[in-house]
């Protein structure tokens, strides 16, 4: 009986890993987007946990049962990202043979090269695992939050530069890391709030107003950084920077941009300003799910044009597979 119960718990995770592996049959870029989404979900959960501990907050207590399992999947995401080192030329312009003919990529070669990237990757995940090991559910570790939050944010910024920004041949933006990590924190917070709200108002322990306000505040900071980066890049009119937005404001990506701006910020912003989600879980739950969905749309707008893909079968299989894996971890 015990073995059958354990097998039933393991089955969704095993199936999830198989589906994720199947995504590689459609090319490494197809599997890369699902990997990026769930990596940012785990990393965002760690950032929210560190903020909760640093502030000794009450709003984080009902979210701990969901944030800790999500954050503890970070080491596994680090392992699941290792196969991409076998496909670097498919993903990154700087890893292709013709990169030596590009003066910008040639200038970046001492930093953007496979051995140094692997070293930074390993050190980043070692740091994440160490910080996570210093946290304890049900206990405030304010000192860990105080030094861990800036360390993880800096390491996460460099990791986002390495794994995501360097997908673009020439693009540079100092705001890129902050935008990606804030989006990751919003994603993790929204998922945790949705899971807690699903249990009813009692599970939120009277913190629905704080959760609503935190989602609202992080969204405002995120859109400020997003808009500022666009204004600065567009105003400076440097070809190597503007090409990032030109690629994402042509064809159907232009409609996707309008979709996530309106649906990902303005609509939830107006809804979260009302009293409904601050009082009852049944009104907060759809808002949290809505915000989480548009984090996916926003990340797709950022990464898929750089990977030269739309959203296809490979991406769907990868998302489903890792979603099953994460769901199994949350149940366990």
N, C-alpha and C positions, 0 to 999 in steps of 0.2 A: 504493500500500500504506500509506504513512504517513498519507495523508488518511483512508483507511478506518479506521485504528486510532484516529485523533483523533476521527472521527465516532462510533465506537462508545463512546468515553469520554464524549463530550458528550451522547449520546442519553439516558442515565438522568437527567442533570441537567435537560435540556430537558423530558422527560416529567414530571419532578417539579414543575417550575415550572408546567406546564400543569395538572396535577392540583391544585396549590395555588390557581391562579387559578380553577379550576372550583368550589372550595369557596366562593368569594364568591357563586356563584349561589344558594346556600342562605342567604345573608345574611352580612353582615360579622361578626356574633358567631360564626358557625360557623367562619370562617377564623381568628378571633382566638385561639381556644384552641390550635390547632396552632402558630401563630406564637409564642405565649407559651412553649410547651413547648420548642421548638427555640432560641428566644432564650435561655432559661435554661440550656439545655444548653451553648451557646457561652459564655455568661457564666460558668457554673460551671467550664468548662475553663480560662478565663483565670485565675480565682481559684486553682484548683489549681496551675496553672503558676507563678503568682506565689509561692505558698506553697513550692513546690518550689525555686524559685530563691532565695528568702529564706533557706531553711534549708540550701541546698546539699545537698539530700537525695540519697540513693542510690535510694530507692524511686520517685522520679519519672523516673529515666532510662529504664526500659523502657516507661514510659507516654507519653513525649514524642512518639513517632511517631503517636499517636492524639490527644493533647491539643492539639498545635499545629494540625493541620488543623481540629479542632472550633472552637478559639478564633479561627482566621483567618476563620471564616464570620460572625463578629460584624458586620463592616461590611455584608456582604450582608443579614444579618437586619435591620440598620438600614434598608436600602433597601426590603426587603420589608414593613416596618412602615409606610412612608409612605402607602400607599393608605388606611389606617385613618383618616387625618386627614380624608378625605372623608366618613366615616361616624360622626363623633363623636357626634351625637345618638342613633344606634342603640346605642352602647356605653356612654356615660357619662351618668349622671343630671344632672351639672352643665352639660352642653352642650345640654340640652333647653330649650325655651321656658318651661316651667313652673318651671324652676329659680329664676327671680326671685321666685317666691311662697314659696319655702322659706327660712326664716331661716338655717338652717345652711349651705346652699349659697350663699346670698347673702353670708354672712360669708367664705366661702372663695373667692369670685369673683376677688379680686385675684391669687390664686395659681393657681386652676384656671380657666384660660381658654385658648382655642386658640392665640393667638400666643405666650404665655409657655410653654405646654406644648411647642410646637414648638421653641422656643429651647432649653429644657432637654433635650429629646430629642436635638437636633443636637449640643449640647455634650457630652452623655454619650457618644455614639458616637464623637465626635472624640477624647475622652479615652481610650476603650477602644482605638481604633486607634493612638493615639500610644504608649500603654503597650505594646501588642502589638508595635509596631515596634522597641521597645528590647530585646526578648527574642530570643535566638538558640538554635536547637536545638543540643544538644551542648555548650553553654557555660553556665556559671553566671553569672548577672547578679544577684548578691546585693543590690547597691544598688538595682536596679530593683524587685526583690521587696520591699525594705524600704519604699520610698516608694510603690510602685505598688499593693501590696496594700491599705493603708488607703484610698488614693484611689479605687480601683476599688470597694471595698466601700461607701464612702460614696456614690459616684455611683450604684452599683447599687441602694442602698437608696432613694435619691430616685426612681430610675427605676421601681422596683417600686411605690412609693407612687403615682407618676403613672399608670402603665399598668395596675396591677392593683387596688390598694386603692381608688383613686378610682372603680372600677366600682360601689362601694357608695355609696349616697347620703349616709349619715351616719356610717359606721363609722370609728373611729380606734383605732389601736394602735401604740405605739412599737416593739413587738416584731415587727411584720409584716415589715419589710424584712429583719431578721436571719433570720427563719424561712424566708422565700422564698429568700434567698441561700444559706443553709446547705443547703437542699433542692437548690438548683441545683448546689452543689459536690459533694454526695453523688451526684447524678445523673451528672455528668460523670466523677467518679472511678469510679463503678460501670461506666459504659460503657467507659471506657478500660481498666479492669482486665479486663472481660469480653473485649474485643478482644485484649488481650495474652495472657490465659489460653487463648484459643482456639488460639493458636499452640503451646501446650504449656508444660511447666514450665520449659524452658530459656529461653524468651522472657521470663520474669519475672525471670531473673537472680538467683534466690534471694531475691526480695523479697516472696514471697507472704505471709509472716507480717506484714511491715510494711503491706502493702496491706489485709490482713484487719483489723489493729489500727486502721488509719486509718479504714476504713469504720465500724468499731465505735465509735470515739471521736466521729466527726462525727455519727453517728446518735444517740448519747447526748446530745450537746449540743443537737441539733435537737429531740429529744423533750422535753428539759428546757424549752427555750424555748416549745415548743408547749403543754405542760401548764401552765407558769407563766402564759402569756397567757390560757388558758382559765380558770384559777382566779381570776386578778385580775379579768377582765371579768365572770365569773359572780358573783363575790363582791360586786363594786361595784354590780351590778344597775342600770347606767345603760342606759336604753332604746336609745340610739343605738349602743351597743356590743354589748349582748346580742343585738340583732336579727341580727347577723352569724351567731351560733351557732344561734339559733332557726331561721333559714332552712335551715341545714345539718344540723339534727337532727330534721327532719320528713320524713315520707314515706320514699321509698327512700334519700334522702341519709343517713338515720340508719344504715341498714345499710352504706352505703358508708363511713361514718365508722368503724364497728366493723371493717369489712374492712381499711381501711388502717392502723388502729391495731394490730390483731393481725398482719396479714400484712406491714405495712410496717415494724414495729419489733420486736415481741416474738419472732416466729418467726426472722427473720434475726439478731436479737440473741443468741438461744440457740444458733443454729447457728454463728455467728461466734466464739462463746466456745470452741468445740471445737477440737481440733488438726487436724481433717481439712482445712479450707480453707487452713490455714497451711502445709501441707506439699506439697500437690499441686494443680496447676492444674485438674485435672478436677473437683475438689471446690469450688474457688473460683469457677469459671465459672458454675455454676447459681446460686450465691448472689449474684454480681454482677448477673446478668440479673434475678433476683428483685427485688433492691433497685431497679434501674432501672425495672422495670415499676411498682412501687408508688410511685415518684416521679411517674409519670404519673397514677396513681389519686389521689394526694394533691393534685396540681395541679388535676385535674378537680373534686375536692371543693371546692377553693378558688374556682375561676373560673366553672364552669358555672352554679351557682345565681345568681351575680351577673349573668351574661349572660342569665339566664332560659331556659336550655336544658338538655336532657339531652345524652347523647352520641349523635349521629346520623350520617347519611351525609356531611354537609358536614365534620364534624370528622374522620371516618375518611379522607375524600379528602385533606384538608389534611395530616394526619399521614403518610399514605402518600407524598404528593408531596414534602414536605420531608424525609421519611426517605430517599427516593431521591436527593434532592439532596445530602444529607449523606453518604450511602453513596458516591456518585460522587466526592465531594471526598476522602473517606478513601482510596479506591482510587487517585486521582490523585496 
